Amino acid sequence: RVAGIPCLIGVIEYESVGGSYDYHAASDCDYYGYTESSWIVLDRRSRPAPWLAKKLTDKDRSRIDGELVRHFED
């Protein structure tokens, strides 16, 4: 739900890279790993809903990112 309105999330791309936890890693991303995703908000008929995407808050974005991580880790 976004702003109380039921919706779907269309995942365009998802990538999760585990960290090496090697003290000689080139960057913090190499050390800890990272997850990247790109997605769009869809209505319940799977059509892009830019009007609903405009209602997204930072909290919504964080929640959706977390749900994607949990989904793809399973």
Backbone atoms as SQL, in Angstrom:
CREATE TABLE atoms (id INTEGER PRIMARY KEY, chain TEXT, resi INTEGER, resn TEXT, atom TEXT, x REAL, y REAL, z REAL);
INSERT INTO atoms VALUES
  (1, 'A', 1, 'ARG', 'N', 0.843, -1.187, 0.000),
  (2, 'A', 1, 'ARG', 'CA', 0.000, 0.000, 0.000),
  (3, 'A', 1, 'ARG', 'C', 0.881, 1.240, 0.000),
  (4, 'A', 2, 'VAL', 'N', 0.437, 2.207, -0.758),
  (5, 'A', 2, 'VAL', 'CA', 1.070, 3.529, -0.762),
  (6, 'A', 2, 'VAL', 'C', -0.045, 4.524, -0.486),
  (7, 'A', 3, 'ALA', 'N', 0.130, 5.331, 0.537),
  (8, 'A', 3, 'ALA', 'CA', -0.890, 6.301, 0.950),
  (9, 'A', 3, 'ALA', 'C', -2.232, 5.608, 1.180),
  (10, 'A', 4, 'GLY', 'N', -2.181, 4.366, 1.694),
  (11, 'A', 4, 'GLY', 'CA', -3.396, 3.611, 1.976),
  (12, 'A', 4, 'GLY', 'C', -4.037, 2.978, 0.764),
  (13, 'A', 5, 'ILE', 'N', -3.428, 3.129, -0.405),
  (14, 'A', 5, 'ILE', 'CA', -3.995, 2.614, -1.653),
  (15, 'A', 5, 'ILE', 'C', -3.274, 1.316, -2.031),
  (16, 'A', 6, 'PRO', 'N', -4.023, 0.227, -2.246),
  (17, 'A', 6, 'PRO', 'CA', -3.392, -1.033, -2.645),
  (18, 'A', 6, 'PRO', 'C', -2.688, -0.882, -3.991),
  (19, 'A', 7, 'CYS', 'N', -1.522, -1.492, -4.116),
  (20, 'A', 7, 'CYS', 'CA', -0.766, -1.405, -5.360),
  (21, 'A', 7, 'CYS', 'C', 0.170, -2.596, -5.480),
  (22, 'A', 8, 'LEU', 'N', 0.844, -2.676, -6.596),
  (23, 'A', 8, 'LEU', 'CA', 1.871, -3.684, -6.850),
  (24, 'A', 8, 'LEU', 'C', 3.186, -2.969, -7.081),
  (25, 'A', 9, 'ILE', 'N', 4.274, -3.682, -6.915),
  (26, 'A', 9, 'ILE', 'CA', 5.597, -3.141, -7.213),
  (27, 'A', 9, 'ILE', 'C', 6.192, -3.978, -8.337),
  (28, 'A', 10, 'GLY', 'N', 6.555, -3.323, -9.418),
  (29, 'A', 10, 'GLY', 'CA', 7.187, -3.995, -10.551),
  (30, 'A', 10, 'GLY', 'C', 8.698, -3.876, -10.417),
  (31, 'A', 11, 'VAL', 'N', 9.355, -5.005, -10.213),
  (32, 'A', 11, 'VAL', 'CA', 10.809, -5.000, -10.044),
  (33, 'A', 11, 'VAL', 'C', 11.464, -5.020, -11.424),
  (34, 'A', 12, 'ILE', 'N', 12.264, -4.016, -11.688),
  (35, 'A', 12, 'ILE', 'CA', 12.969, -3.904, -12.965),
  (36, 'A', 12, 'ILE', 'C', 14.323, -4.592, -12.861),
  (37, 'A', 13, 'GLU', 'N', 15.008, -4.364, -11.742),
  (38, 'A', 13, 'GLU', 'CA', 16.328, -4.946, -11.555),
  (39, 'A', 13, 'GLU', 'C', 16.587, -5.124, -10.066),
  (40, 'A', 14, 'TYR', 'N', 17.254, -6.220, -9.724),
  (41, 'A', 14, 'TYR', 'CA', 17.616, -6.480, -8.332),
  (42, 'A', 14, 'TYR', 'C', 18.972, -7.160, -8.317),
  (43, 'A', 15, 'GLU', 'N', 19.873, -6.660, -7.479),
  (44, 'A', 15, 'GLU', 'CA', 21.195, -7.257, -7.355),
  (45, 'A', 15, 'GLU', 'C', 21.629, -7.189, -5.892),
  (46, 'A', 16, 'SER', 'N', 22.102, -8.307, -5.376),
  (47, 'A', 16, 'SER', 'CA', 22.610, -8.363, -4.016),
  (48, 'A', 16, 'SER', 'C', 23.980, -9.030, -4.052),
  (49, 'A', 17, 'VAL', 'N', 24.980, -8.335, -3.542),
  (50, 'A', 17, 'VAL', 'CA', 26.354, -8.821, -3.533),
  (51, 'A', 17, 'VAL', 'C', 26.806, -8.923, -2.080),
  (52, 'A', 18, 'GLY', 'N', 27.224, -10.108, -1.688),
  (53, 'A', 18, 'GLY', 'CA', 27.700, -10.315, -0.328),
  (54, 'A', 18, 'GLY', 'C', 29.065, -9.679, -0.118),
  (55, 'A', 19, 'GLY', 'N', 29.361, -9.325, 1.103),
  (56, 'A', 19, 'GLY', 'CA', 30.644, -8.714, 1.422),
  (57, 'A', 19, 'GLY', 'C', 31.741, -9.748, 1.618),
  (58, 'A', 20, 'SER', 'N', 32.961, -9.310, 1.466),
  (59, 'A', 20, 'SER', 'CA', 34.101, -10.209, 1.651),
  (60, 'A', 20, 'SER', 'C', 34.596, -10.181, 3.087),
  (61, 'A', 21, 'TYR', 'N', 34.312, -9.107, 3.817),
  (62, 'A', 21, 'TYR', 'CA', 34.781, -8.896, 5.186),
  (63, 'A', 21, 'TYR', 'C', 36.300, -9.053, 5.285),
  (64, 'A', 22, 'ASP', 'N', 36.970, -8.668, 4.208),
  (65, 'A', 22, 'ASP', 'CA', 38.424, -8.691, 4.133),
  (66, 'A', 22, 'ASP', 'C', 38.928, -7.288, 4.475),
  (67, 'A', 23, 'TYR', 'N', 39.826, -7.173, 5.430),
  (68, 'A', 23, 'TYR', 'CA', 40.319, -5.866, 5.849),
  (69, 'A', 23, 'TYR', 'C', 41.011, -5.107, 4.719),
  (70, 'A', 24, 'HIS', 'N', 41.386, -5.796, 3.658),
  (71, 'A', 24, 'HIS', 'CA', 42.068, -5.162, 2.531),
  (72, 'A', 24, 'HIS', 'C', 41.106, -4.884, 1.370),
  (73, 'A', 25, 'ALA', 'N', 39.818, -4.913, 1.629),
  (74, 'A', 25, 'ALA', 'CA', 38.825, -4.655, 0.579),
  (75, 'A', 25, 'ALA', 'C', 39.009, -3.234, 0.042),
  (76, 'A', 26, 'ALA', 'N', 38.722, -3.068, -1.239),
  (77, 'A', 26, 'ALA', 'CA', 38.934, -1.786, -1.910),
  (78, 'A', 26, 'ALA', 'C', 37.988, -0.684, -1.411),
  (79, 'A', 27, 'SER', 'N', 36.813, -1.059, -0.960),
  (80, 'A', 27, 'SER', 'CA', 35.851, -0.049, -0.501),
  (81, 'A', 27, 'SER', 'C', 34.934, -0.657, 0.546),
  (82, 'A', 28, 'ASP', 'N', 34.116, 0.187, 1.166),
  (83, 'A', 28, 'ASP', 'CA', 33.169, -0.316, 2.148),
  (84, 'A', 28, 'ASP', 'C', 32.122, -1.215, 1.497),
  (85, 'A', 29, 'CYS', 'N', 31.780, -0.951, 0.231),
  (86, 'A', 29, 'CYS', 'CA', 30.828, -1.813, -0.481),
  (87, 'A', 29, 'CYS', 'C', 31.410, -3.210, -0.676),
  (88, 'A', 30, 'ASP', 'N', 32.693, -3.286, -0.972),
  (89, 'A', 30, 'ASP', 'CA', 33.342, -4.586, -1.109),
  (90, 'A', 30, 'ASP', 'C', 33.419, -5.301, 0.241),
  (91, 'A', 31, 'TYR', 'N', 33.622, -4.548, 1.299),
  (92, 'A', 31, 'TYR', 'CA', 33.741, -5.132, 2.631),
  (93, 'A', 31, 'TYR', 'C', 32.387, -5.639, 3.138),
  (94, 'A', 32, 'TYR', 'N', 31.375, -4.763, 3.122),
  (95, 'A', 32, 'TYR', 'CA', 30.067, -5.108, 3.682),
  (96, 'A', 32, 'TYR', 'C', 29.112, -5.751, 2.692),
  (97, 'A', 33, 'GLY', 'N', 29.321, -5.532, 1.399),
  (98, 'A', 33, 'GLY', 'CA', 28.362, -5.975, 0.396),
  (99, 'A', 33, 'GLY', 'C', 27.317, -4.901, 0.167),
  (100, 'A', 34, 'TYR', 'N', 26.466, -5.126, -0.773),
  (101, 'A', 34, 'TYR', 'CA', 25.431, -4.134, -1.065),
  (102, 'A', 34, 'TYR', 'C', 24.256, -4.769, -1.789),
  (103, 'A', 35, 'THR', 'N', 23.155, -4.068, -1.782),
  (104, 'A', 35, 'THR', 'CA', 21.951, -4.468, -2.501),
  (105, 'A', 35, 'THR', 'C', 21.455, -3.261, -3.270),
  (106, 'A', 36, 'GLU', 'N', 21.162, -3.467, -4.545),
  (107, 'A', 36, 'GLU', 'CA', 20.602, -2.412, -5.389),
  (108, 'A', 36, 'GLU', 'C', 19.329, -2.940, -6.033),
  (109, 'A', 37, 'SER', 'N', 18.357, -2.067, -6.157),
  (110, 'A', 37, 'SER', 'CA', 17.124, -2.457, -6.853),
  (111, 'A', 37, 'SER', 'C', 16.532, -1.242, -7.551),
  (112, 'A', 38, 'SER', 'N', 15.823, -1.519, -8.614),
  (113, 'A', 38, 'SER', 'CA', 15.030, -0.476, -9.262),
  (114, 'A', 38, 'SER', 'C', 13.638, -1.067, -9.480),
  (115, 'A', 39, 'TRP', 'N', 12.641, -0.265, -9.209),
  (116, 'A', 39, 'TRP', 'CA', 11.271, -0.741, -9.284),
  (117, 'A', 39, 'TRP', 'C', 10.340, 0.423, -9.586),
  (118, 'A', 40, 'ILE', 'N', 9.121, 0.073, -9.983),
  (119, 'A', 40, 'ILE', 'CA', 8.093, 1.085, -10.241),
  (120, 'A', 40, 'ILE', 'C', 6.812, 0.690, -9.512),
  (121, 'A', 41, 'VAL', 'N', 6.006, 1.672, -9.250),
  (122, 'A', 41, 'VAL', 'CA', 4.706, 1.448, -8.615),
  (123, 'A', 41, 'VAL', 'C', 3.691, 1.169, -9.712),
  (124, 'A', 42, 'LEU', 'N', 2.927, 0.101, -9.502),
  (125, 'A', 42, 'LEU', 'CA', 1.888, -0.301, -10.458),
  (126, 'A', 42, 'LEU', 'C', 0.527, -0.287, -9.763),
  (127, 'A', 43, 'ASP', 'N', -0.521, -0.091, -10.551),
  (128, 'A', 43, 'ASP', 'CA', -1.850, -0.227, -9.968),
  (129, 'A', 43, 'ASP', 'C', -2.172, -1.719, -9.851),
  (130, 'A', 44, 'ARG', 'N', -3.342, -2.055, -9.368),
  (131, 'A', 44, 'ARG', 'CA', -3.677, -3.463, -9.140),
  (132, 'A', 44, 'ARG', 'C', -3.892, -4.233, -10.434),
  (133, 'A', 45, 'ARG', 'N', -3.928, -3.538, -11.556),
  (134, 'A', 45, 'ARG', 'CA', -4.040, -4.206, -12.866),
  (135, 'A', 45, 'ARG', 'C', -2.689, -4.270, -13.568),
  (136, 'A', 46, 'SER', 'N', -1.629, -4.042, -12.809),
  (137, 'A', 46, 'SER', 'CA', -0.238, -4.108, -13.298),
  (138, 'A', 46, 'SER', 'C', 0.113, -3.021, -14.303),
  (139, 'A', 47, 'ARG', 'N', -0.576, -1.899, -14.241),
  (140, 'A', 47, 'ARG', 'CA', -0.252, -0.756, -15.104),
  (141, 'A', 47, 'ARG', 'C', 0.555, 0.254, -14.308),
  (142, 'A', 48, 'PRO', 'N', 1.551, 0.889, -14.938),
  (143, 'A', 48, 'PRO', 'CA', 2.320, 1.922, -14.233),
  (144, 'A', 48, 'PRO', 'C', 1.384, 2.982, -13.636),
  (145, 'A', 49, 'ALA', 'N', 1.691, 3.389, -12.409),
  (146, 'A', 49, 'ALA', 'CA', 0.852, 4.355, -11.696),
  (147, 'A', 49, 'ALA', 'C', 1.710, 5.527, -11.217),
  (148, 'A', 50, 'PRO', 'N', 2.131, 6.404, -12.138),
  (149, 'A', 50, 'PRO', 'CA', 2.964, 7.535, -11.721),
  (150, 'A', 50, 'PRO', 'C', 2.255, 8.455, -10.727),
  (151, 'A', 51, 'TRP', 'N', 0.944, 8.559, -10.812),
  (152, 'A', 51, 'TRP', 'CA', 0.188, 9.389, -9.882),
  (153, 'A', 51, 'TRP', 'C', 0.329, 8.857, -8.457),
  (154, 'A', 52, 'LEU', 'N', 0.435, 7.526, -8.312),
  (155, 'A', 52, 'LEU', 'CA', 0.589, 6.932, -6.994),
  (156, 'A', 52, 'LEU', 'C', 2.052, 6.994, -6.539),
  (157, 'A', 53, 'ALA', 'N', 2.974, 6.878, -7.479),
  (158, 'A', 53, 'ALA', 'CA', 4.401, 6.978, -7.148),
  (159, 'A', 53, 'ALA', 'C', 4.738, 8.352, -6.569),
  (160, 'A', 54, 'LYS', 'N', 4.009, 9.372, -6.982),
  (161, 'A', 54, 'LYS', 'CA', 4.234, 10.721, -6.451),
  (162, 'A', 54, 'LYS', 'C', 3.898, 10.810, -4.965),
  (163, 'A', 55, 'LYS', 'N', 3.095, 9.881, -4.472),
  (164, 'A', 55, 'LYS', 'CA', 2.695, 9.875, -3.069),
  (165, 'A', 55, 'LYS', 'C', 3.674, 9.114, -2.173),
  (166, 'A', 56, 'LEU', 'N', 4.699, 8.491, -2.769),
  (167, 'A', 56, 'LEU', 'CA', 5.677, 7.733, -1.989),
  (168, 'A', 56, 'LEU', 'C', 6.425, 8.645, -1.021),
  (169, 'A', 57, 'THR', 'N', 6.588, 8.179, 0.189),
  (170, 'A', 57, 'THR', 'CA', 7.412, 8.888, 1.171),
  (171, 'A', 57, 'THR', 'C', 8.740, 8.133, 1.299),
  (172, 'A', 58, 'ASP', 'N', 9.699, 8.730, 1.982),
  (173, 'A', 58, 'ASP', 'CA', 10.964, 8.035, 2.236),
  (174, 'A', 58, 'ASP', 'C', 10.723, 6.754, 3.026),
  (175, 'A', 59, 'LYS', 'N', 9.759, 6.804, 3.929),
  (176, 'A', 59, 'LYS', 'CA', 9.428, 5.622, 4.727),
  (177, 'A', 59, 'LYS', 'C', 8.870, 4.513, 3.832),
  (178, 'A', 60, 'ASP', 'N', 8.027, 4.872, 2.867),
  (179, 'A', 60, 'ASP', 'CA', 7.491, 3.892, 1.916),
  (180, 'A', 60, 'ASP', 'C', 8.620, 3.252, 1.107),
  (181, 'A', 61, 'ARG', 'N', 9.530, 4.082, 0.596),
  (182, 'A', 61, 'ARG', 'CA', 10.647, 3.574, -0.209),
  (183, 'A', 61, 'ARG', 'C', 11.502, 2.595, 0.593),
  (184, 'A', 62, 'SER', 'N', 11.783, 2.942, 1.829),
  (185, 'A', 62, 'SER', 'CA', 12.577, 2.082, 2.690),
  (186, 'A', 62, 'SER', 'C', 11.857, 0.764, 2.961),
  (187, 'A', 63, 'ARG', 'N', 10.561, 0.836, 3.228),
  (188, 'A', 63, 'ARG', 'CA', 9.769, -0.362, 3.494),
  (189, 'A', 63, 'ARG', 'C', 9.747, -1.274, 2.277),
  (190, 'A', 64, 'ILE', 'N', 9.537, -0.705, 1.101),
  (191, 'A', 64, 'ILE', 'CA', 9.485, -1.494, -0.127),
  (192, 'A', 64, 'ILE', 'C', 10.842, -2.134, -0.402),
  (193, 'A', 65, 'ASP', 'N', 11.926, -1.374, -0.227),
  (194, 'A', 65, 'ASP', 'CA', 13.265, -1.942, -0.408),
  (195, 'A', 65, 'ASP', 'C', 13.480, -3.119, 0.540),
  (196, 'A', 66, 'GLY', 'N', 13.055, -2.974, 1.780),
  (197, 'A', 66, 'GLY', 'CA', 13.191, -4.060, 2.757),
  (198, 'A', 66, 'GLY', 'C', 12.375, -5.278, 2.375),
  (199, 'A', 67, 'GLU', 'N', 11.159, -5.068, 1.870),
  (200, 'A', 67, 'GLU', 'CA', 10.325, -6.186, 1.452),
  (201, 'A', 67, 'GLU', 'C', 10.947, -6.910, 0.265),
  (202, 'A', 68, 'LEU', 'N', 11.569, -6.170, -0.647),
  (203, 'A', 68, 'LEU', 'CA', 12.233, -6.804, -1.785),
  (204, 'A', 68, 'LEU', 'C', 13.407, -7.658, -1.327),
  (205, 'A', 69, 'VAL', 'N', 14.193, -7.150, -0.391),
  (206, 'A', 69, 'VAL', 'CA', 15.323, -7.924, 0.125),
  (207, 'A', 69, 'VAL', 'C', 14.823, -9.219, 0.750),
  (208, 'A', 70, 'ARG', 'N', 13.804, -9.129, 1.587),
  (209, 'A', 70, 'ARG', 'CA', 13.251, -10.337, 2.234),
  (210, 'A', 70, 'ARG', 'C', 12.712, -11.308, 1.188),
  (211, 'A', 71, 'HIS', 'N', 12.036, -10.791, 0.167),
  (212, 'A', 71, 'HIS', 'CA', 11.471, -11.655, -0.872),
  (213, 'A', 71, 'HIS', 'C', 12.560, -12.401, -1.630),
  (214, 'A', 72, 'PHE', 'N', 13.589, -11.690, -2.061),
  (215, 'A', 72, 'PHE', 'CA', 14.615, -12.323, -2.885),
  (216, 'A', 72, 'PHE', 'C', 15.594, -13.155, -2.068),
  (217, 'A', 73, 'GLU', 'N', 15.702, -12.937, -0.768),
  (218, 'A', 73, 'GLU', 'CA', 16.562, -13.774, 0.066),
  (219, 'A', 73, 'GLU', 'C', 15.946, -15.138, 0.306),
  (220, 'A', 74, 'ASP', 'N', 14.628, -15.217, 0.254),
  (221, 'A', 74, 'ASP', 'CA', 13.937, -16.516, 0.487),
  (222, 'A', 74, 'ASP', 'C', 14.189, -17.450, -0.613);
